[in-house]
Amino acid sequence: MSVEPVRKIVIVGGGTAGWMAAAALTRIMGDLPGFSVTLIESESIGTVGVGEATIPQIIGFNRMLGIDEMQFVRETRATYKLGIEFVDWLRPGHSYVHPFGTFGLDMLGIEFQHFYFRGRALGDTAPVDAYSIAAVAGKAGRFFWPRSDNPKSPMSKLSYAFQFDAGRYARFLRGMAEAAGARRVEGRIVDTALHGETGFVRHVELEDGTTIEGELFIDCSGFRSLLLGQALGVPFTDWTKWLPCDSAVAIPCELGGRNEPLTRATARTAGWQWRIPLQHRLGNGHVFSSAHIERDAATEMLLANLDGKPLADPNQLRFTAGHRDRFWKKNVVALGLAAGFLEPLESTSIHLVQSSIARLMALFPDTGFGQVEIDRFNSETLREYSDIRDFLVLHYRASERDDSEFWRYCRNLDAPGGLAEKIEMFRSSGRIFREKNELFTEASWLSVMLSQGIEPERYHPAACILDEDETRNRLKHIREVIAQTVGQLPLQEDFLKQQGGAIPAAERMTA
Ligand code: FAD
């Protein structure tokens, strides 16, 4: 048996997806003799330029690349993120944090939430956020790294991610990829040639007539999906009926207001507004359904709700929720917006790029391009998209809001996939099952279901093993330990200064 490795990789597109792929491929495969990575991008087309909030999995990606965290934080103007603060989603005036990490402590082999529900039945009124160190620290504006070496510390229950400047992130990765041998070609692709017999992509052609050949093409061309969608004709599955938002307007502004290590998502009458505090500025955007609000009105609503002076003109974007029917066909693998798009409510797009890169590395082809590996890549990627879709739909469906046409539509959304069963199981007995290693953990489902008004009717009988006083005391003790621990953490801005991640004060854009 002999294997001829694929050695000639062509990446089409130099947005976040393209440079993440280039950095990862050169890092992991770069020592293979004859291995080459060529990335083609067009400055005249540019990148989507948004995508500033992430989830904790990015820590693993950065570690795999050997990134120094403080250099990364300084260069991308990053802040830390401990979760998302959801404002006005259940009803106007209500807010909660969907934190990273876990809640409370599992006891007697039973998940924490069952003791929490019993505590509530006994009259304990503390919100579930009080049992999450990430939520409490986030709201207090404090941060320190988790203590994974000490499982007894509440700090072992914390996870974190970053909020960063998307353009700077792509440039940072570009620097790494080029240093590791990736070649960048500037130019606009005008044509794609396929092999007559196999239908594989043979080369792409640039405006100036140059052709660039490859064995494996990674389509990171954004919403255009130049290779997978256009050249290979893979259709798009539209999920608008579940995720009706199809537009966004984004604008950076000066720093202002409270800037905790949290992304904020505030529900609006026909969508929601994001607010992402970076070290030098705030990122803002309004994601909306164009069937329910005019673009001008959505833009005005965004401009009326900024915490600082705008730093650019509003950037208008359109998208369709959904995905390509296949993510890998023949010798083309699509990543990022070329593969699909789910609105940024839970900051999952960069993660989808990263997890697809990990999957591609696990299933990396030889020149025989085995179909069974390709099928596996496609089924796992589709499962991940579907799991995220279900979690996003939960946020819209589990709301008391009926103050606009949009929210009335959302309340009556069909539950896709396994969502209906998940909600019913939770409502019936407070139980949550994480299916096949899905991205969002039991803690995430607990946070959003409970905070958005889904009340369990019962809880696990084993929670009654502790008597009433013991239940109350243990819950109180957990809250106190979390509050005390958070009180000793530094404020995020002090942490950044102490650890060498702070940018010079002159670069902070404030009024
Ligand atoms: P793009 O950035 O569009 O890059 C496409 C590349 O292809 C460019 O370099 C372009 O020049 C090149 N290209 C295209 N056509 C050609 C051609 N003919 N010839 C040569 N080159 C070409 N993700 C998150 O994780 N967190 C968030 O908070 C978040 N917020 C978002 C908010 C909005 C409103 C949107 C729309 C997306 C958001 N995302 C977020 C998603 C995130 O922005 C993208 O997943 C990420 O930027 C990857 O984009 P990309 O690289 O696939 O595409």
Boltz pocket constraint, residues with backbone or C-beta under 6 A from the ligand:
constraints:
  - pocket:
      binder: B
      contacts: [[A, 12], [A, 13], [A, 14], [A, 15], [A, 16], [A, 17], [A, 18], [A, 40], [A, 41], [A, 42], [A, 43], [A, 45], [A, 46], [A, 47], [A, 48], [A, 49], [A, 50], [A, 51], [A, 52], [A, 53], [A, 54], [A, 166], [A, 187], [A, 188], [A, 189], [A, 190], [A, 220], [A, 221], [A, 222], [A, 223], [A, 224], [A, 226], [A, 248], [A, 250], [A, 285], [A, 317], [A, 319], [A, 335], [A, 336], [A, 337], [A, 338], [A, 344], [A, 347], [A, 348], [A, 349], [A, 350], [A, 351]]
      max_distance: 6.0
